[in-house]
Amino acid sequence: MRTSGSTRGSGGWWGRKTTPGKVETYTRWSFHFFALIEVGAVGLPLFAQVGAGVAGWLAVLVTVHALLCSATASRALDWTRGRRAQPVRLLWFLGAVTALIAVVAVVLGERSPDDNQVQAAATTLLVGVLSFGTGTLTLGVRGRRQVLAVVAGVVGGTLVLQLPLGVAAPAALVTAFIVLITGGGLAFTAVFSVWLLDAVYELDEARETRALLAVAEERLRFGRDLHDVMGRNLSVIALKSELAVQLARRGRAEAVEQMIEVQRIARESQREVRDVVRGYREAALDVELAGAQGVLTAAGIECEVTGEAAGLPAEVQSALGWVVREATTNVLRHGNAGRCTVAVRVAEASVVLTVENDGAKAVDRGTGGSGGGTGSGGGGAGLVGLRERLTAVGGDLEAGAVDDDRFRVRATVPLPAVAGGVAS
């Protein structure tokens, strides 16, 4: 998942949407708004140009066409997102209705050759319906050639429609050119809107992939550490055990010493494995802070790190390093955060680590969870594990929602008297 600097609202219907969801909603309602534009720009002026009776019927046709365009646009956008099949029948029906209204407009203009108002109304109706129809039809096709074919077909159809019905060639060419400009412009708008929507979804998917890769990289790092410990020690144990067997077969007393060495190495291996599991081998807090900032930034989440970790005891750095790891992982996996702050504050008697992120309210309402992006609630397994680690060094953990959409994890660890004096 933003992404990439994506903005997220604090609450409400709009705030609970992800960035791609917001862009999709904006795109859909933009095309629905085109229906109002068509009615206002094409249908309403008819009442000032022709009689109320004729204008009423024509306005009904324009309204029906606008609503059909709106429905087709919605179905076409669902198709582009892979939610339903291509609306082929609806596209053909829209094309037929558009052509029918275009015929009505041309016939209306030719029946009143001496009435400029009626001819202007007919031209407005013809150009408007063909233009909005072209823009909507391009939503239902994919590929540059198909889009160009739709635009060219509508422009060519404008000429083919007018000339047999007696429209003068120059006037027909001018009308076709206007349809090319307006219809082509709306077609470009439709194609660009779909491209932008697809790009936003792809970026959001790439953000989620980066987050998963970051978590996988952390697991691989743990696996490499465990392999380094166990691989080396098990090899030594195997060699010394084989040597002890050979010595025992020969009746040599050194076999006992080799087995004692095997026991020592085995105990040492147990200790090192526990250290790896608890995160004690690479527990530098400054490294964890830098890693968290890099991972969150790569995932498109603005991250600010403040404070210094230098001079803290190793066990304190280890415990707080795990807090940073767990909090960062949960921000990536469970949250809808756009910004995260990590602060380390050293007082005379304790050190306080605070990790706070936004986007918690959207996640709660969307998933029904009890926590924000930085955890899965007060009883989550991750937070329980962190409390256990902090308890081992005399610290405590606070986690919960703050304000309206923020989640905060605060770890406090007391400093030894000597370390505290140095830190202060």
Secondary structure by P-SEA (a helix, b strand, c coil): ccccbbbbbcccccccccaaaaaaaaaaaaaaaaaaaaaaaccccccccccaaaaaaaaaaaaaaaaaaaaaaaaaaaaaacccccaaaaaaaaaaaaaaaaaaaaaaaaaccccaaaaaaaaaaaaaaaaaaaaaaaaacccaaaaaaaaaaaaaaaaaacccccccaaaaaaaaaaaaaaaaaaaaaaaaaaaaaaaaaaaaaaaaaaaaaaaaaaaaaaaaaaaaaaaaaaaaaaaaaaaaaaaaaacccaaaaaaaaaaaaaaaaaaaaaaaaaccccccaaaaaaaaaaaaaaaccccccccccccccaaaaaaaaaaaaaaaaaaaccccccbbbbbbbbcccbbbbbbbbcaaaaaaaaccccccccccccccaaaaaaaaaaaaacbbbbbbbcccbbbbbbbbbbbcaaaaaaac
